[in-house]
Amino acid sequence: MGSPVGKTISRYRVEELLGSGGMGAVYRARDERLDRAVALKILSEDALTSSSARQRFVREAQLAATLNHPNIVTIYEVEEADGYHFIAMEYVEGETLRARVARAPLSLQEIVQVGGDVAEALEAAHALGLIHRDIKPANILLTRSGRAKVADFGLAKRLEGASGPASVPAATVSHLTEAGVVTGTVSYMSPEQTRGDVLDARSDLFSLGVVLYEAATGRVPFEGPSALTVIHEIAMVEPPAPSRIRQGLPRAFDGIVARAMAKERERRFGRGSEIAAALRALLEGPPTAVEASEGLQTQPARVANNLPISLTSFVGRQDEMEEVARLLASARLVTLLGSGGCGKTRLAIQVARNLLESYPDGAWMVELAALSDPSLVPQSVAIAMGLREEPERPLLVTLAEHMASRTLLLVLDNCEHLTPACAALARALLEAAPTIRILATSRQAIGVPGESLWRIPSLSIPDPRGAPLPRQLLSRFGAVRLFVDRAAAVQPTFALTDQNAWTVAQICGRLDGIPLAIELAAARVKVLPVAQILGRLEDRFRLLTYGSAATLPRQQTLRATVDWSYDLLESKEQQLFHRIGVFAGGLSLEAAEAVCSGDGIEEEEILDLLAHLVDKSLLTPEEGFENTARYRMLETLRAYGRERLQHAGGWDRYVDRHGEFYRALAERAEPELMGPEQASWLNRLEEEHDNFRQAIEGASERGDFSRGLSLCGNLWRFWWIRGLWQEGNGRLSKILDLAGATDRSPERAKALHGAVVISRGLGDYAGSHARIDTWISIARETKDRDELALSLKELGNLAYVKGDHSAAKSAYEESLIYFRDVGDRHGLAAVFHNLGSLSLGQEDFSRARRFYEESLALERELGDRTGEAVSLNGLGTAARAHGDHSAALAYHEQGLALQRELGERSGIAYSLGELGLLAANAREFARARGYLVESLAILREMGDRQAMVDALERFAALEFRRDQPERALILYGASRALREMLGVEPMPSDRRRIQEELETLWDLVGADGASEIFSKGRSMTLEKAFDFASGEA
């Protein structure tokens, strides 16, 4: 059609381009009939090819035309004439709020005017049952007089249950947004909008709160390097108050914005008129000195970090924080030394939070306390920083490369049991990345050249042997303040008085000012007066109080504190305390009863004894699986109990009982992972994962390989579904190697099954094949027809991914015979699905659909929701390959919903990838990118190399459709290199599409240029290719 400028469309003479966007462009035009200026929004040629875009265009006009309000742009007509689809609307002479804020933040008077106008506009829209869903500065127009008008109702939706004017039937918008679909501009979305939940008027008011924040400060409250980061911030992070960013803003404005942006919509304003009234009330108070370009104190953008939010106050460490900050300014590795409970972790977190602005690339905390395998230290760092493992490349190299040019702070917490691994990590990172700093906590030095060691002093205490001090002076000591704070938490009526102040000071002195010891003592205020607490300490710690301080390491002080707490327990409470030491990461009531009863404790006594430990602050109660009781013990206390159990001679017995309980639990769970209770069992296994890890490690250390094989063989499906492929592969490989080739047991066969599946998923086809051969030979030797059926099915899967369709078909058909013979309907459903994929690869679409439908029917009968989702994905892919866009979309959306519910990460990634390609085909580019970015992020975390190739090609297809030939060529080059490395090919329909697109790209760019760009992609590292695809490089 070309540019319409200078043309007359219907009765409108087009004069000037005002702006453009994804749907089309807006022009200033002259209504020759009425002789007035108008704005014409003309649908683009690309959008004309999309029926959904045309429908949205018409809907925008229909919905906005129902609104007659001075703060909403007036719609005159929607029309098609002279080959153009257009909306004629009111021409607003002025600028967008986005352009205005880009120059400088607004004055308070302007904020009140604009915010009030928009709020009143939303009030009018909501009264007619419409929600805008895309309130942002670009959609707010400012007139020359400073009044605001809301535009662009292209994403508007009628509120559920609302009835609008008869001229706009509700059916025209009822399908625009369903629950589970995200629409709008991410930085301005409400939490419920990012989740795809059903929206209401308060969602628009949240967006208005974001607009007010940006208008006042010049920046959005939620920001980050990717859409996923922003979505996380919207859901989890409370931004700083506007008055902290720009001096002079009234605190009342902070309150308005905070209420508008409340995470829970029930806490927000209910109507736009309420916001308008609250804003106007700001001008009724004392005059403000805030102007548009004066009095600004803009802080840097908030720094990315994963520092945990503290649930209790941080008391008495100001000097220490300043000292550690000074050390970090001069030393690149600072290690905080001290015994358990002295406050290393809390101090490190607080220092890191205080120094955030000094590290533009973030502060990242890596918690190592629960880690027992030194080889997983780099993985823990990668997980904390959101990095992904790169196939065929040491993770330490990937970490070093990522940090090489960054300025960040890495906090390594609880290094003492992993010092060699932490030393190797620190040395490598410090050598590779000259501008990073590492702050570590440990009970001993890490042992790296240049390490600056700083021993954490006790909290400040008065001299317990000196003259009593008045309450006012005592309240200034850090240890006393901590005791009072924690005592009041368990006994709200507790306070420091003239009568008890010196007693409290003496308690703190006897405890050497160690935070954990003080907190344990303060917890006893619930059951003991402070005078009795002091009496107990005097009896127990006489040596520590009066002995030589130079010879008393802080570990002994902490041990004495825990000894004292332990001594408060009755005999059976002490026994249970010992036995809980065999657990990791918490325990359920069921586990405690099974593992810890006997030898003097009856099973029915366990619950009461646990309650006693909770009351005495040695256990923390939590809500566990399906609202069941669960308990967690501090690591220091657990280690103490473990040591007591070892000295008493019961360690081996209770480790064995722990391992047997979790072996039985894994065995019980395994069949449930393919049935209707699958989701519940996945959650339960997730909750107990630390205990399963401990049980597996205990079995390996004790040479109980049968138990280790059983645990791994029954847990592999959990690792597979939850995307824990690297860990699963490592544990399976280790136990199989330890058990040895002579083990021909059913437990080994089941473990081999898991190892075959996961190694294939990771792209280790040689390793997978070797394990299949062993597995099949065991099945044939033992005449186990169940295992034979399963192993043949997996043999077919491996042949399929390697492109040997003939061998795959033969293996599948043989496995079908055995599955039918043993009556394994799960196996039949899986093979039907696989035969469907095989038929799809041969472009026999009707046969593929038939197999997928047979599989789907069986999975639904069996209640296997993971299998059901996989079959839905198969049907969706077949529909896409056959050109049936709507059917493909429906199948994949159903599959994605199921997989999200189950946490089935591989399937989620696949569904998102397919939906991304479908959206790209429909030219819904923003939606496509959102799907593809999330999909790739999951695949990188899992290490699914074959699926990563598909992901790169889907990104390339998106760039091709976006008319970005260079990006498309680079991505196709990168995917080609990875395909050649893996030896895998795309399915024929995708292969043809890719080839056609490459030929078009070659013609567009020219052979020499295209070849050079394609080679650039081929030479990229995988990590760089993935970053490039995601828009991060």
N, C-alpha and C positions, 0 to 999 in steps of 0.2 A: 504493500500500500504506500510505502514511503512516508515522509514527514507530511503532516497535515497543515503545517504552518503556511499561511497564505491562501488556503483553500476555504470554501464555504461548505459546511456540512449541515444539511437540512437548512436551518435559518441562521446558523452560527458561523461567523467568519473568524477563523483561527488566527490569532495574532502572535502568540509567544509561548514557548515551552516554559512551564513553571517548575516542573520536577517530574521524576519518574521513579517507578518501583517495580516489584515483581509482577504485578497484575497489568501494568500499563503506564501511561503518562498523563499528567494533568497540564492543560493549556489554558491560557487566558484567551477568551474569545468575546466577540460582540454579537449580542442577540439583535439581529437586524430588524426584527419585527417590533420589539419593545425598546430598542435603542438603549441597551444597558450592558454593562460588563458582566460576564459570567465565567465560571470555571468549567471546563469540559474535561471529564475524566474519560479517556479513550482506552479501551481494552487493547492490549498488544496483540500482534499477529500470533506470537507463540501461545498466548492464553486463549486465543480464538479456537485453537485446535483441541482444547480441553473442555469437555462438557461441564466438568465440575467448576472450572474457572468461570465459564459463562454464567452458570447458575449462581455462583457466589456474587458475581458482578451485579446481576439483576436483584439478588436478595439484598445487597447493600442498599440499592436505591429504594427498594420496597420498604425495607425496615426504617431507613432514615427518613423516608417521606412521611411516615406516620408521626414523626416528631415535629412539633412546631414550638420552638423555644429559642429565645434570643442568644443562647449560648451553644446552640447546635447549628452547624452549617445546614442551610435550607436546600432541599432537593427540589428542582423544578420539573425534571422529567428524565426518564430513561428511554433510549430510542436506538434504533438501528437504521442508518441511512447512508447512502453513498458508500457502502462497503465498510462502514465503521459502526462499532457498538460503543455507545457513549452514555454518560450521565451528565446532564446539565445541572449545575448547582450554583449556589451563591458564591460570588467572587469576594474573597476577604483580602483587602488591601493591607498588607503588613508582612508578618513573617511567622515561622513556626516557633514554638517554645524551644525546640531543640536548637535552632539557630541563635535564639536570644541567650540561652544559658551558655552556649559555646563562647560567647564574648565575655560574660561575667555572671556570677550568681545574682539573683534578683534581690532587691531590697525587701524588707519585711512588708512594706505597703504593697509592693507588687505581688509578693507571695500570697498575701491575703486576698488581693483582687483576683488573681488568676486561679488560685486554688478554690476560692469561693464560687467563681463562675463555673469551673469544671464540676464541682460538687453539685451545684444546682442543675447543671445539664444532666448529670447522672441520675439525680433525683427524678427528673422528668422522664428519662428513658426507663428507669426501673419501675416507675408508676404505670407505664404501658406494658410492662412485662418483658423488657429487653435488657440484656446485659451486653456491654460493648466488647469485652474480653481482650482489648488491645490498647488500653489507655497508656500512652507514652508521649513524651514531648513532641515527637514527630507528627502526632495526630492531634495536636492542640495548636490552633491558629490564633495569633495575637493581632488584633486590629491596631490601627494607628493610635487609637485612644487608650490602648492597653487592656481592652476587654478580651476574654478568651472565648473561642468557639471550638467545640469538639467535632472532629471530622472522622472519616473512614470507619464506617460501620460494616466493613467487609467480613469481619469475624464475629459479628453480633449474633446472638442466639436468644430465642424467646425463653424466658424463665419457665421452669416446669410448672404446669397448672395455671399459667397466666393466659389471658385471652386478650388479643389485640383487636384493632379495628377490623371490621369485616373485610376490608379491601386487601388485607394481608393475612391470609389463612395461616394458622399455626403450622400446618403441614409443610409450608415452604421452608421452615427452618428447623423442624423437629429432628431432622437427621444430621444437622450440621456438626454437632459435637455430641458424641456419646461418651459415657464413662470409659476411661482408658485411653483417650486420644488427647494429645497435648496440642493446643493451638495458642498463638500469641507470640510476644517477644520476650525471650527468657528473662532478661534482667528485671522486667516489670511484672512477672507472673507471681501470683499467690502460691503458697505451698500446695493447695489443692489443685491448682491449674497445672503445676509441674507434674503432678501424679496422674493427671487425666481424670480426676474425679468430677462428679457433677458439680457445676458452679452455681453461685447465686449472686445477688447484688453486692455482697460483701467482698467478693473477689475483685470487682472493679474498684472498690474503695481501698483495698490493699494496694492495687496498682497506683491509685491516686496518691497514697502515702509515699510510694517510691518516687513519684514525680515531685512531690513537695520536698522530699529529702534532697533530690538532685537540684531542684530550683534554688534551694537555700545554700547548698554546699558546693555545687559544681561537679558532683560525682555521684554515681549510683551507689546505694548501700551494699549491693551484692555484686561482686565482680570476681573474675578469675580467668585463667588461661583457656578454659573450655566451657562449653555449655553445661557439661556434667558437674564441673566445679561450682558454677553459679547455682545450679539446682540444689547441690548439697548445701551451699551457704544459705539459700532461701529457707531450706527445711530446718537447718541446725544452728545457724550462727545469728547472734544478735549483734547488729552493727553498732558502732559508736554513736552516741547521741549527736545530732547536728551541732549543738552548741560546743561540743568538744573539738569539732573541726573548724568552726567559724565563730570566733569570739563575738559576743554581743547578742546572739540570738537568745530570746527568752526561753527559760526552762519550760514554760507552758507549751511552747512550740514543740520541744522535744516530746512532751507527753502526747500531743496530737498525733505526731508522726508514729510514735511507738504504738499507740492504740490502733491507728489505721493499719499498721504493718504487723499486728499481732499474729503469731503463727496459727493459733486456733481462731477460727472465724467467729466463734461465740464471744470472744473478747474484743472484737472490733466495733467500730461504729456500725449502727444498723442501717442508717440512711445518709445520703449525701447531704441533706440539709443540716444534719448534726455536725458534720465536718465544717460546713460553711459557717455555721453559728460559732463554733469553737474558734475558727480562724479570725473571724471579725472581732471576737472578744479580745484578741491580742492587742488590738489598736485602742481599746478602751482603757488600757492601763497606762503606766508612765511611758513617756516617749522613749523610743529606742534609738541608739546611735548607729545601727547597722544600715549601711547604704550598699548600693550595687557594687561599687568597686573600692570601698574603703573598709578598714577594720577586719580584713580577711586574714585568717591564719589557717591556711590549708595544710593539712598533714599529708604525707605520702599515702598512696593507696595501701590498704591493709595487706600485710604480708601473709602469704600462704603458710600454713603450719598445721600440724596435727597434735599440738600440745593439749593434753587433757584439761577439762574444766574442773577446778577444785571445788569440792562440795563443802569444805570447811575453811574457815579463815586461816590466813597465813600469819603466824604470830612470832614476833621477836627476832627477826633475822635481817634487819635493814643493813647493819654493818657488814654482815657476811655476803649479802647480795652485791654490795658495792665492791668488796674485795675480789670476789670471783669475776665480776665484770672487768675489773682492772687487769686481772691475770689473763683473761681472754683477749684483752687488747694487745698483749705482748707475747703470749704463747699460743701456739696453734692447737695444742692438745693439753687440756686441763683436766685432771682427774680428781674428783672429790672423794677423799678417803674417809672411812669411818665404819664402825660396826653396824650391824643391822639395827634399824630402828632409830638411828641418830639423825635422820631427816635428810639424807643425801638426795633422794629422788625429789622430794618436795622442793628443796632449795634449787636443784637443777631446773625444774620446770619453771619456777618463778623467775630465775635469772634469765632463762631463755625467753620467757614472755616479755620481760622488761627490755630485752635487747632486740626485739623483733625488727624494729626500724633500721637497725644496723646491718641486717642481712636481707637484702631485697629478694633473694631467691628462697627465703623461707627458713624456718626452724623445724626440724624433724626429729621426733622422739622415737627411739627404738627400744621397746621393752623386752629385756632378755631373761627376766626372772624365770619364766616358765619353760625356757628353751634348754634342752639337755644335749642336743646334737650340735657340736661346734660347726659342722659343715653347713648348718642352716643360718648362721649369722649373716652372711651376705644377703640371703633371701629375706630375712627379717628386715634388713635395711631397705631392700627394694620394695617390699610390701608397704612399709611405712611411708615411703616417698611416692608410692603409686607407679613404680617402674615395673616393667615386665621382663622376664627372662628371654634371652635371644637364643634360638636353637644353635647348637654347635659352637657356642661362645661362652667362656667362663663369665659367670655373673659379676665377678669382681671387676673384670675388664669393662663390662657395660656400666657399672656404677662409677668407675673412675672416669670414663669418657663423659658420662652425664654431668659429673661435677666439675670437670676440668676447667670450665670457664665461668663457673657460678660462684656467687658469694652467699654462702649459707652456713647455718649452724646445725651440726648433727649431735644429738644427745643420745649417748649409749648408756642405758640404765641397767645396773646390776650385772657387771662384767666379771665378777670374781670367779665364777665357775667356768668361764669361757675365755680366760685371759689369753692363751695362745692364739685362738681364732680372732679375738678382738684386736690383739696386737698386729696380726697380719693384715686385717682389714684397715686399721688406722694407718699403718705404715704405707700401704698401697694408695689409699685415698689422699693422704697428705702429700705424697710425692707427685701424684697426678694432678691435684687440684690446689694450686697455690693460694687461693682466696677463701678456702673453707676453714672453719674452726670445728673442733670436736670437744664436747664437754661430756666427760664420762663419770659414772659413779661406780665405785667398786670397794671391796673390803681390802684390796691389795693393789699395788701398782700394776698397770697394764704391761709396762716394760718396753716402751718405744723411745728411741733417742729424742730428746727435746721435750719429753713429757714434763709438765709442771704439776707437782703433787701438792694438794692442799687438804689438810686434815680438818674436817668440820669440827669446830669447837662446840662444846655444850651450850645450851641456852644460858643466858646470863642469870646468875643466882646470887642471892645474898649469902654472906658467910654464915653458915648455920651455927658456927661456934661463937659468933660475935654477939654484940648486944642487940636485943630486939629493935626492929625499926618500925616506924609508924606505917599504917596501912597505905597512906598516900605514896610513900616511897617504895614500898614493896610492890605496889601495883605496876611499877615501871619495869620491873625485871621480866625478861621474856619468859622464863620458866613459870613464874607465877601467873602471868597473863594466860599462858597456854593451859595451865591446870584449871583456872577459873572458867575459861572458854569451854573446855571439854566437860568439866563437871556440870556446868549449866546445861549442856546438851543432853545429859542423861537424867539430870535432876533440875528441872527448870527453876525451882525456887532457890537454888544455890547461888550465893553471892559472897564476895570477899567482904568480911566485916572486921571491925576492930578486935573482935573476940577470936576469930579463926585465922586472921591474916598471918601471924607469925608461925602458927602450926603448918599452914600451907607452905610457907617459905621453907620450913625445915624439911617437909616432905620432898620438895623440889631439890633441896640441897643434898639430901641423902641419896637421891636418884641421879646425882651428877648432872642434872639439867638435860638428860637424854629424852628427846621427845616421845618415843614410844613408851618408855618406862613411865613418864609423867601421864601419858594418856591412859595407860593401864591402871595407874593409881587413881586417876580422876574418875574412871569408870566405876570404881568401888564406892564412890560417894552415894551411889544408888542404894547400897546395903550397909555401909559402915560410916560412922562419923569420922571426920578427918583426924581426930585425936587417936582413934583406934587404928586408923591406917598408919599413922606415924608410929604407933607402938609396934605394929607388925614389922615395919621397916627397921626399927631400932633392933629388934631381936634378930632379924635375918641378915642385916647388912652391917653388923658391928665392925667387921674387918674392913669392909669397903669404906666405911666412914672414917675410921681412925688409922688405917694402915697407910703405907707409903704410896702416894698417888703415882709416883714415877714407875712403879712396878705393876700397875693394874691396867691392862689394856681394856679398851672400851667394850670389847666383846664380853669380858667377864662382868662388866657392869650390866650389860644387857642380859646376860645369862642370869645374873642375880635377880634382875627384875622379873624375868620370866619364871625363874625358880619360885619367887615369892607368889606370883600369880598361880603357878602350878600347885604350890603348897596349900593354897586356899581350897583346892578341890578335894572332894571325898575320894575314897579309894577307887570306886567304880568309875567315877568321873575321870580320874587319872588314867585308868586303863583304857577307856574309850579315847581319851586325848592321844595316848600313844598310838593306838591303832589307826586313827584317822591320818596319821603320817604317811600311810601307804598310798593315799589318794593324791590326785593331781587335778587342779582346776575346779575343785568342789565335789560334792557327793550328794546323792539323793538319799532320802530316808530308806528306800528299798535297799540301796547298796550298803548303807550303814548296817542295817539289820542283817543282811546276808554275810557281810565280810567281818564285821566287828563283834558279833554275838558269840557266845560260847566262852569257855575258859573263865567262868565266874560271872558272866553277864548274860542274862536271859534275853532272848529276842524282844520280848514285850517290854523290857526295861529301856531299850535303846532310845525311844522317843523322849522319855522323861530326862534321860541323861543328856541328850542333845540340847534339850531346852535349858538344862542347867549350864551347859557350856556357853549357850547364847547369852544367858543372863549374866555370866561372868566375863563377857566380852572376848571369849576365845574362839567363838564361831560367829559368823554373820549369816542370818537367815536370808534366803532369796526365794523368789517364786520360780519354780522350775517347770519342766515339761508338763503341759496341760494342767497348769495351776497346782502342781505337786510341790511338796516341801523340798527345799534344797539348801545346802549349807556350804559356806566357803570359809577357809581358815587362812589367815595371813601366812605368807611363805615362811617368815621367821619362826612363827609358832609351829608350823607344820614340820620344819626342819628340827626343831627342838623335840617334838613328839616322836619323830622318826629316830632320832638319836637315843632317846629313852627306850624305845622299843628294841633297838639293836642291842643296847646294853642289857636289857632284860632277857635277851635270847629268843624273842618271838618274831623277829623280822622275817625270816624265811617263811614261817608258817602263814603270816598274814599277807605277804606278797603273793604267795601261792593262792590264797583264798581270793585276793583281789583279782589276780589274773584269771582264775576260773570263773568268777562272777561275770567278768567282762567278755570272756570267751563265750559263755552261755548267752549273754545278752546279744552279742553279735550274731550268734547262730540263730537266735530267735528272730532277729531283725531281718535277716537276709531274704527270706521268702516274702516278708511284708513289703519289701521295697518294690515288689511287682504287683501289689494288690491295692485294694481300695483304701487302706490305711497308710499308704505310702508317704503322704505329706507329714503325718504325725511322726512316723518312724524316722524320717529324715531329720526332723527337728530334734528328736530325742538323741540320735546318734551325734548330731552337731553339738549338743549340750555336753555329751560325755566324751567328746573327741580327745581331750587331754588325758582322760583315764585310759582310753583305748591305746593311745600312744605309749603311755607308761606300761600298760600290760604287754604290748608288743616288745618294747625294749627289755622289760623284765624277763620275758620268755627267751629272748635272744641271749641275754647275759647269763641266764641259768642253764642254757642248753636245752630248754624245753621247746624243740623245734616243731613238734606236733601242735602244741598250743599256738605257737607263733604263726604257723601255716593256717591253722583254723581261723585265727583272728583276721589275718590279712585276706584269706580266701572269702570270708563272709563280709568283709568291709569294702572290698574293691568297688562294688556297685555304688556305695555311698560316695567314695572318692571320685568316681566317674561322674555321677550326677551333679555333685557339688563343684565340679571343676578343679578338684585337688589332684590333678594328674601327676604333677612332678613329685609330690609327696607320696602318692600311692605307688608310683613306679619305683621310687627309691626303697620303700618299705618292702614291697613285693620282691624286688630283686635281691635285697639283702637276705631275707628269710629263705628264699629259694636257694641262694648260694650256700647259706649256712646248713640247710637241710641236706644238700648234696644230691647227686644224681641217682644214688641208690634208693632213695626214698620214693616208693611207688604208691604211696597211700592216697586215699580219696582226698585228704586235706591238701596234699601237694597238687593234685589235679585241679582242685578248685582255685588254688592260688595261681596256678599256671593260667587258668581261664582269665583271671583278672589281669595278670601280667601281659597276656596276649592283647587284650582289648586296649589297655592303657598305652602300651608301647606303640601299638598301631596308631592310636590317636595322636601320639607325640611325633609320629613320622619315623619311628625306628622300625622300619619294615623288616630289616634283617633280623633284629632281635626278636620281633614278633614271630617271624617264620620259624626261627630255631625253637622257640617255646611251643609253638603249635605242633611241631614234629614230635617233641617230647610228650606233649599232652596226648596226642593221638596214639602214640605207642603205648602209653600207660593204659589208655582206655581199651585198646585192643587186647593187651595182656590180661587185664582184669575182667574183660568182657563186660565192661560197664557201658551199656547202650545209651544211657543218659549222657554221660560224658562224651561218648563218641559222637552223638548227635550235635552237641554243643561245639565240640572241637571242629567238626566238619563245617558247621555254619561259619565259624570264625575263619577257617581256611578259605571259604568262599569270599568273606568280607575282605580279606587281605588281597586275594586275587583281583577282586573288583577295584579296589583303590589303586592297584598297580596297572589297571587297564587290561587284564587278561580275563575278558568276559566269558570265554569258553570254559576256562578252568573254574571260574566262579559259578557258572551255571551247573557244571558237573558236581561241584561240592555241595551246592544248595540242594540239588535234587537228591543226592545221596543222604544228606542230613534229614530231608523231609521223610524219608523212609523210616529212619530211626525215631524221629519225633512222633510219627503216627504210631509206631510200634509201642513206644513207652507211654503214649497218651499225654505228651507234654504240649499243652495248648499254647503256653507262652512261647515255646520254641517254634511252633507252627506259625504263630502270628509274626514272629520275627523274620522267619524265612519268607513268608508271603511278602512282607515289606521289602526284603532284600531282592526278591524276584521282581518286584515292582520297580525298584531302582535300576535293576539290570535291564528291564524292558524299556525304561525311560532312556537309558544310555543308548539303546538300539533304536530309539525314536518310535517305538511301538506304543503310542500314547494310550490307546484303548486297553491294551493288555496291562500296561503299567497301572492305569486307573483301577482296573479290575482287581489286581493283586493288592493295591493299597486299600481298597474298600474291604476286601476280605480280611486284611490285617486289622483294619480299624474296627470292624464288627467284632472280631475275636477279643481285641484289647478292651473294648467296652464291656463285653460279657464278663471278662476276667476282672474288671475294675483296675486295670493297669493304666494309670493316667499318664505315666511317662511314655509308654508304648502308644497310647492314644494320640498324644501330642506329636510323636514322631511320624505316625501315619498321616495325621493332618498336614504336617509339613511336606510329606511326600506327595500328597494330593495337590498341595499348593504349588509345588515346584513343577509337577506334571502339567498343571493348568497354565502356569506361566510359559513353560516351554511350548505349549500348544497354542498360546496366544489368547487365552481366556483370562483377561486381567481381573475382572470382578470376582470370578471364582477363586483365583489364586489369592487375592486379597482377603477374602472371607476365610479361607482355610488357614492362612498364615496368622491372621489375627486371632482365630480360635486357638491355634497351637501356641502362640505367644502367651496368651492369657493363662493357659494351663501350665506352661513351663515357668512362668513367673511365680505362680502359686506354689510350685514344687521346688523352686530354686534350682531348676535343671539348667545349669549355665551353658552347657554346650548347645542345647536346644534353643535357649533364649538367643544366643548369638546367631544361630542359623536362621531363626525366624526373623530377627531384626535385619540380617543381611538380605534376605529375600524381600522383606517389606521395603528396605531401602532401594533395591533395584526396581521394584514395582513403582515406588514413588518417583524415582528418576525417570522411568519410562513415561510417567504421567506429568513430567515437568514440574513436580512439586519438590523443588530442589532443597529448600530448607528442611523439609520433613525427611527427605532422603538422607541428607547429611547427618541429621540427628540420629536416625536409625543406624547408619553405617558406623558412625563414631562410637556409639555404645557397643555395637557388635564387635568391632575390632579391639576395643579395650578389654572385653571379656576374653577374647581369643588370645591376646597377648599374655594375659595373666595365666591362662591355662596352658599355653604352649602348643596349641593345636595348629601345627604347621600347614597341613593341607587346607584347613578352613581359612587360614591366613591368606593363602594364595587366592582363594575365591574372594576374600574380602578386598584385596588389592584390586582385583579385576572389577569388582562392583564399584569401587571408588573411581576407577578409570572410566567406567561406563557413565558415571555421574558427570565427570568432568567433560567427557565427550558431548553429552547432552547440554551441558552448560556453555558450550562453545569455548572451551579452554583446551585447545589442542596440545599445547606444550605439557600441561599437567597430565593430560590423558596419556600421552606418549611415555612420559617418565614412569607413570604407574604401570602401564602395560609392560615396559621394559623390566621393571622390578619384579613383576609377577612372573614374567617369562623365565627370569633367572632362578627364581625359587622353584618353579615347576620343573625345570631341568635338573635342579639339585635333588628334588624328591622323586623324579621319574613318574609324575602323574599328569594326566590330561584332563581338561574340562569335559563335561558331557557334550555330545555333538552339537546340540542346538546352541549352546553357549560358545562352543568353539567356532561355529560359523559366524555368530554375531560378532565375536571378538575380531575375527579375520576381516569381516566387512568394515568394521570400524577402523581397524588399522589401515586398510587400503584407502579409506576416505581421509584419514589423517595424513597419510603419505602424499595424497593428492593436494591436500590443503597446504601443507607446510613445504612440500617439495622433498624429493628423495634424499638429497644430501642433508638438509636440515633435520628431517624426521629421523633419519638414521642416527645422527649425532645425539639428538635428544633421547631417543630410545636407548642408546648405549649408556647415556648418563643414568637412566633408571636401572639398567642392568648392573651397573657398577656400584650402586648404593648398598650400604649395609642394610640388613633387614630392619634394624631399629630406626634408621634414618628414613627408610621407605615408609614405615608405619607412621612416623611422626609427620612426614610430608603428606601422606594421605589424609591424616586427621587434621591437617591445617596447622600443625605445630612447628613446622620448619619451612 
